[in-house]
């Protein structure tokens, strides 16, 4: 009886709902939908027609057919999209896919910063898949790009994680190495002049110039403020050169030094008191606040990560920033940057110009750091290996590792890693300060 009453209740409720629905006219939108459904009635097709429809949706046809009207994929949405040219939809895609496989080779076979190159290259592979619209507003890569690159969020999280992994001890133990970090920023201001000479506006040239510091997060941060239309090209250039530090820097380091200089062995650093490490990030953020507030978002995130680590009382938070957080953000950031390796975005004259300027700027920054170290070595009581000057660029810790590797090859057992971390950390702060200066100019 109980089950019968419950069943009767549901039947009456259903009948009531049907009667009420029938008593009200259907909304206009429903009528339109019904008309649209009637218009889209499936028309029977022959086997050959079905095979033709299938062929039109294949990637092979999209690459071969240069007149298919395929649109570009833009994170900003359909309003920013345009029809692809024949080169972008066919030959350009093939070129970019070959380039992606070269990046895979460098990351896997040569172990060139795989944490950066693997996500970037795979993002580039996905971005060049025909018809999938992966880089569009609602595509996987477009969502990632809008989620943290277009709004500057990922760069700040990366700086937070880098701060938590950074040890200011080498810099505090030998403060004069900060000069090397400053010297390496020559690449930033040198490339600014070069970009203006190539015809870029002063604001655009300022955004491009940060590539000279090989600092991906800072490049994204400043590009979003000064030249949002060029954000993709600048991000790709900056992260490409960060990943290719082991390829670019060693020839420059060897060309500017002789064997005797590369074999210089530096002494043991003094032990830095824990209180010094605890105070330093606070001093840095206070100086930024008073002198260059525009730099505080980056420096603030960096200082917070380091302060949490050095405090010694929030190990769980510090560990999360050093591992889980930065790993997750690196995946998203790499895929987002890789979305700009699509043929229609990368294989354009403007991007090629930015890549050339970035390479020259990064090389100039590396060279200036080495030359400054050679000068300092002439006047220093303690020997300074000029190789550590190359670590003045802010590609941390990649550049310091490259310096240590080259030094150990020249003299087995000569460990330069901790000495190189001093200018490397100074370079991170230096590039953030340089970005703050450029942002202040256009305030």
N, C-alpha and C positions, 0 to 999 in steps of 0.2 A: 504493500500500500504506500509506503514512504517513497519508494522509487517511482511508483506511478504518479504520485502527486508532483514530485520534482520534475518528471518528464512533461506532465501537463503544463506546469508553470513555464517551462522553456518554450513549449509550443505556442502558448498564448502570447508570450513576449515576442516571439518571432513574427506571429501574425499581426500583432499591434504595430511593430516596426515597419512591416510591409505596407499596411494600410496608411500609416502616417507618411511614408515615402511616396505612396501613390497619390496622396492628397495635395502634394506640393509640386509645382512645375519644376522641371529640371533646370538647373542654372544654365546660362548661356554658354559657359565654358564647356559643360558636359555636351551640349549640342554640337559645339565646334569640334570637340574631341570625337564625337560619334561620326560627324561628317568626314573628319580627317581619316578615321579608321575605315570608313566606306571607300574613300578615295584610294587608300593604300591596300586594297584587297589584293591578295597574292595572285599573280598571273602565272599560270602554269608555264614552265619552260622545258625546252627539249634538253637532252643530255648535253648536246654541244653548247647550248646557251648557258647551262649551269657550269660547264667547264670554263667557258669564257668569263663568267662572273668571278669564278675562283681565281683565274689567271690575273684578272685586274687587281685583285687584292694581295697579290704576292709581292715580296720585296724585289724579286728579280725584275718583274714588270716595271715597278716604280723606278728602278735604277736605269733600265733600258729605255723606257718611254720618257723622253725629255719634254713631252708636251702634256703631261697628265694633270697639270694645274695644282700640284701639291703645295700646301702652305707651309711656311716656316712655323716652328713651335716657340712661342714666347711666354715666359712666366707672367708677363704683364697682362696677358689675355689676348683675345681675338683682335682687339683694336690695334695692337702693335704688330700683328702678323701681316705677311705679304706673300705673294706667290714666289716660289723658289725658281731660280734661274736653272737652265739646263745643266750648267756646270755644278751647281750646288746639289742638285738632286741625283746626279750620276757620277761623274768623274771625281768631283770633290769628296763625295762620301767614300769612294774607294781609297782615295789618298789618305783621308783621316783614319780609316780603319787600319791601313798599313801603319800609320803613325802610332796608333793605339797599340798595335802588336809590338812595335819597337819599344814602347814604354814598358809593356809587359816583360819584354826580354831584359831590359835594363833593371827592372825591379826584382825579377826572379833569378835570372842567371848571374847578373852582376851585383845584386844586392844593393842597388842605389836607392836608398830611402824607400823601401817597399811600403811602409806605412802611409806615405803620401802618394806614391806613384800608382799603387794598385787601385785605390778608390777613384783617383782622378782618371786613370786610363779606362777603368770599367765604366765610369760615368760617361766618358767620351764614346765608348762603344755603344752604350744604350742610346745616347743622343743622336747617333747616326743611323739608327734603325729606321727604315722607311715606314711611313704611314702610322707608326705607333704613337706619335705625338708625345713622346716621353717628357720633352722639355716644356710642354705647354702648361697653361695655368692649372689644369687639373691632372696633369701627368705626374708620374712619380718624381722625376727630377725637378720639374717646375714647382711642385709643392715643397720639396726640400730647399730649393733656392729661395723661395719666398719666406719660408719658415725661419731662416737664420742668416742668410747672406745678404739679401736685399735690405734687411732691417738692422744689420751690424751685430746681431746677437751672437752668432757663432764666434766671431773674432774675440769678443770679450770673454767668452767661456774658455777659448783656447789660451788666452793670456792668463786667465785664472789658474788653469791647469799647469801652464809653463811656470808660473810663479811658485806653485806648490812643489814643482820638481827642481827648482833652481836653488843652488847653494851660493849665497853671496860671499862665502868664506874666501875663495881665491881672490875676489876683487878687494875685499877688506884687508886681506893679508898683504896685498901689493897694490895699493890704490893708484899708483902711476900707470897701471895697465889700462885705466879708464881712458887715458889719452888715446890709446890705440882704438878703442871703441868709437871715440869721437872722430878720429882721423878717417876711419872707414866710412863715415857718413858723407865724405866728400862725393861719393858716388851719387848720393841723392841730389845734392845741389848742382853737381856737374851735369847730371841727366836733365835737370830742369832747364838749364841753358840749352842743351842739345835738343830737347823737345820743342822749345820755342823756336829754335833755328829751323826745325823741320816743318814749321807752320802751325803747330798746335797753339791754342790760346793759353794765356798764362795760367788760368785756373785748371785747364785740362793737363797742362805740362806739370803742374804741381802734384796732381794726382798720379801721373805716370812716374814721376821722379822717385817715389817711395820704393819702387821696384829695386832701385840701386842698393837698398839695404837688405834685400832678400828676406823681407818680412811680410809674409802672406797676410796675417791678420790685420796688420797696420795698413797694408795696401787696400784691403777691402774696406776698412773703416774710413779712410780718407777719400777713396774713390766714391763711396756712397754719398759723401758730403759735397764734394767738389765737381765730380763728373760722373753722375749715375749712369749715363748712357754708355760709358766706357768701362763700367764695373766688371763685366765679364772678361774682356780682353786683359785688363790689368790684373785681375785675380789669377787668370790662367798663366800669365807671364811670371808673376811673383812666385807662385807655387811651383812652376816648372823649374825656375832657377834655384829655388830652395832644394828641390829634389835632385837637381843635377850639380849640386855643390861638389861632390866627389869627382866630377868630370871637369868642371870649369876651373876650380881653384888650384889643384896641384901644378899644372903647367905654368901658371902665373907665378906661383911661389918659387918654383925652381928657376924660372927665367930671371927673377930679380935677386936671387941669392946665390952665393957660391957654396961649395961643399963644406968648407970650414964653418961658415955661418950656420948652415943647416945642422951641423953636428954639435953646436953649442949646447952644453948641459947646464940647465938652470938649477939653482940650489933649492933646498927644502924650504917650503913656506912656513911662516910662523903660525902658531896655533891661534885661531881667532876665538875670543870669548863668546859664549852663548848670548850674553847681553848685547854685544855688538850686533849680532845677527838679528836680534829681536828689535833693536832700535832702528836699524837701517831702513827697513821698508816704511816705517812711520816718518822718518826724516824725508825720504824721497817723496812720499805723497804730500807732506806738508809744504815742501818746496814747490811742488807742482801746483798745489792749490794757490799759493801766494804769487807765483811768478807766471805760470802758464796753465791756467785752468782748462784750456781746450784739450790738453793732453791727459787730463785726469781720468777719463773713462778707461783708457787703455792702461795707464800706469796704476790706477786705482785697483783694477781687476788683478793686475800682476802683483801689486803689493799685498793685496788681501790674501791671495793664494800663498805667498811666501810667509806672511805673518802667521797664518793659520798653522803652517808647518813648523815654524820656529817657536811658536808658543808652547808646543809640547803637550797641550791639554785637550786638543781636538783631533787626535790621531785619526779617528774615523772619518771626519770631514776631509782632512788632508789626504788620506788614502783614497777617498772617493774622487777628489779632484785630480790626483796624480794618475789614477788608473781608469775607473769606470767612466767618469765624466768625460775626460779628454779623449778616451778611446771612442766613445759614442759620437762625440762631436767631430772627431777626425773622420769617421766614416761618412757622416752627413755632409761635412764640409768638402771632402774629397769628391763625393758624388755630385754635389752642387756645382763645384768648380768645373768638374768634368763635363757637365751639361753644356758648357760654353765651348767645348771642343767639337761642336756640330759644325759641319762644313760651311753652312751659311753664316756662321759667326766668326770662325777662326780663319778661314781662307779668304780674308779681305785685306785690302791694302793697309787700312788703319791698324788692324791687329798685327800685321807683319812689322809695321813701323814701331809699334809699342814693344814687340819682342826684340827688335834690334836695339832700341834705346835701352831696354832693360838689361840686355846682355852686356852692352858697353858700360852701363852704369855699375852693374855688379862687378865687372872686371876691374873698373876704375877704383871702386871701394876696396876690393881685395888688394890691389896694387898699392894704394895709398897707405893701408894699414901695415903692409910689409915694409914699405919705405920709411914710415914713421918709426917702426920698431928698430930699423937699422940705424936711424939717427939717434934714437934713445940709447941704443947699445954703445954708441961712441962716448956718451956723457954719463953713463951709469956706472956706479961702483961695482954692482953685481951684474954678471953677464945676462943678456937678454937674447934669446933665440928669435931672429926676425920672423920665423915662421908663425909665431903666435899672433903677429899683427894681422894675418889673414882672417883670424877668428873675430876681428872687430865688427864684421857684418853680423846682423842679428839673426842669422839662421842657426838657432840654438836647439840642440847641442851639435847639429850636423857639422858645422864648420870646425868646432873644437875637436871633434873626432877625426876629421880629415887632417888637421894640423898634427895631431898625435900620431896618426898613421904615417904621414910623410916623415916626421921626425924619427920614428922608430925604424923606418926603412933606411934612413941615412946613417943612423947609429943605433944598432940593436940595444935595447934596454934603456934608451933615452925616453922617459915618459914625460910628455908635455901637456897631457890632457888637463890637469888641474891648473897649470899656468895659462893655458889657452882659454879656460872658462872665465877668467877675469875679464879680458876684452870682449868675450862673447856676450856675457851678461851686460856689460857696459853698452854693447851695441844694441841690445834689445831696448834698454832705456833711451839710448841716443836716437833710435829711429822713432820711438814714441814722442820724444821731445821735438824732433824735426817735424813730425806730423802736426804736433800742436802749434809750432811756429807757422807752418803753412796755413793751417786753419785759421789762426789768429789774423793773418794778413787779409783774408777774404771775409772776415766777420762783418 
